[in-house]
C-alpha cells in the first residue's frame, strides 16, 4: 500500500497529538480522588476507576505510537520515491 504524503503527515500528526494529550490525561486521572480507595490522592489502594483509565491510556498510546511510526515510514518511502 502506498500512502500519499498528506496522509503520511496526518498520521505523524496523530501520533504526536496522542503523546501530547494522553500523558496529561494520565496526570489528571492520577490526581482524581476517585482513583484512590481512601479518597486522598496517592493514599490507599488504586480503584477500578484508575485501572480502567490506565488501560485506556496505555492502549491509546500504543495505537498512537503505531500510527505515528507508520506515518514516518510512509514519509521516508515518499522521499525515496522523489529522489529516484
N, C-alpha and C positions, 0 to 999 in steps of 0.2 A: 504494500500500500504506500502511496506517495501522498504526503500532505503538502498543501500549499504553504508558502512562507507565512501568510497571515494566520493560518490555523496553528502553525508551529509557535508563533509568537503568542497567540492566545493561550495555548497550553502551558507555555512557560509562565505567562501571567497568572494563570490559575494556580500553578504550583507555588509561586511567590505569595499570592494572596492567601493561600492556605497557611503558609508558615508565618504570615503576619497576624492573621485573625485568631487561629486556634490556640496558640500559646497564651494569648491574652485572655481568652475564654477559660482556659485551664486555671489561670490565676484567680479569676472571678469565682469559679466553682470551688476551688480550694478555700477561699475566704468566706464562702457562704456557710452560715451556721447550720443549715440543713445537711451539710456534708459530714457532720460530726455528731455522734450519739449524745455527747454532753451538751450540744448547742453552742459550744465555745470552739472557736477556730483552733485546730491543731490538737485539741484535747479529746480523749475518748476514742472509741473505735470509729473507723470510717463507716458511713451508712451506704445503703444501696444507691442513694442519690449520687454520691461521689463515684462509686464503682461504675455505674451505668454511664455517667458523663465521661469518666476516664476512658472507658471502652470506645465511646463515640469519638472522642478527641483522637485517640490512637488510630482508629480506623480512618478518620478523615485525614490525618497527617500522612498515613501510609498511601492512601489513594492520591492525595495531592502531590506527594513526592513522586509517585509513579507517573502521574500525568506530566509533571514538570520535566522529568527525565526523558519521557517520550518527546516532549516538545523540543528539548535541547538536541536530542538525537536527530529529529526532523530538520532542525535548523542547520546542523552540521552537514547533513546529506544535501540540503539545498545549496549550501556554499560550495560543496564539492562539485555539484552539477553545474553551477555557474562558472566555476574555474575551468572546467573542461570543455 
